[in-house]
């Protein structure tokens, strides 16, 4: 081949090969779109990235950015800047969704746009069509079997004398602390409207409680460092510690357990509504729904088929156990949890 | 012949500081005004923002528990400032008396902790003082302890971490003032047969008092507003108002009560600082 035709051919080939990926990317439905979602951090976000974000990028060119932080703080930021929220979608638990629903900040999700939304079990639709539930997390008693000789069996065991100075519980006023208080009240004849029995247990547990960390990650760190040997924590995080070699035992109290459902909702003002629908669709697909149970052993909210091994390791793996999940009036809990937190602070701080 | 530069007019000066003023108004004054207004909202949630009520201030000021938290917070501030003064004064003094080339690296060491995120610093302390941390490892390895002890979650741990975080402010304040004191004065005192202690107490301290006071106030103000340190290092029994404000704002979502607490600690801090300044002026300023 002569020099000039060769150069022409080579340059055309080079240009074609360089342009091809970009043309392909441009042809994808959501190329150039980035969705911002507040994240829970750690294993949670990496499981969602692998099973929800990455497939969306492959299929549609859609990028998803999880911005890890404290969900309570994210909620405050979102409501404070409601005209220009910092996220397109909000990931939060039942109480956060109660606040966002009350603030009228959520878009409705329709099964016509998100077919997988129809697969959600009715009892997980606490906020109707305003939020997509994707996992169930429960607050349970846990202990380190290497350091605690007598097994715990209930929430109230945090007051046992042998646990002096080694109990770690969530910070008063937070959602997990409020659920723990409900557990204590329920075990001792109280209820949401009568928390006195729970306060009594907290008073008895005062010498035992060493720390009340403000975030899940700091609480996890205290158990991992064996600073705390017993306490009340999220079931999924207890599983996470077991996978890292810590002999953490999850207790299922026979009087019942309290938990939250985790949701993702589309915020009003979201610039990419169609892309947000695609995210929810993938989140509620089989692959998306199994992301969190596989990583953290939190429960599912749709009719997805669970592998036997996974099913046996989930907290709610039988009708008897599901029956022990206590319902919570979230709007009432949100009104009362500050008062409970104040009372517990007074009990422990004086 | 050199001409004297023209003195800038008031308008020019205002123009020069206007960018700073704009930033301060936008990011400090306006948020503070909003927060002040929020402290008077009638409700407890954060969605409804209306009405006018003194309930949140009453809630705090008529509850013995919260008043004791306020006093405890101010005490943490005072103790931290005193410890910083005792440790920081000799360091600041020695840095001021060093020639500039020998001072450079020491200054970098003093300032370095300020460049790190507070959360990173606090987690560092948790790792050092934890059961599997450096201090416990050394104590167990040396045979002083049979097994690891809980060194976190007590008042001493909180004070240690607060001192570490705030001591650069004390050192820098002392150093800047001591550098202005002519060393000849110390020689003169020695010539007049004053021993080292008398020179220190009657010459150096009175002359360095403005720097000491500035450092004390800076350390005090930073310490009383601490919230991460008491929450992560303090455990369940350490009560500082910063962590209560965080709790109200971020967990209980009671912004109004949180805002009221923020203004109460701001007022208490300002009052305490003013009293301290008045006391120092009477003691050290000769009219």
Interface residues (C-beta under 8 A of the other chain):
Chain A: X70 X72 X73 X75 X76 X79 X99 X102 X103 X165 X171 X172 X173 X174 X175 X209 X210 X211 X212 X213 X214 X218 X221 X225 X226 X227 X334 X335 X337 X338 X341 X345 X346 X348 X349 X350
Chain B: X44 X45 X46 X47 X65 X68 X69 X126 X130 X131 X132 X133 X150 X152 X153 X231 X232 X235 X236 X237 X239 X243 X244 X246 X247 X248 X249 X250 X251 X252 X253 X254 X257
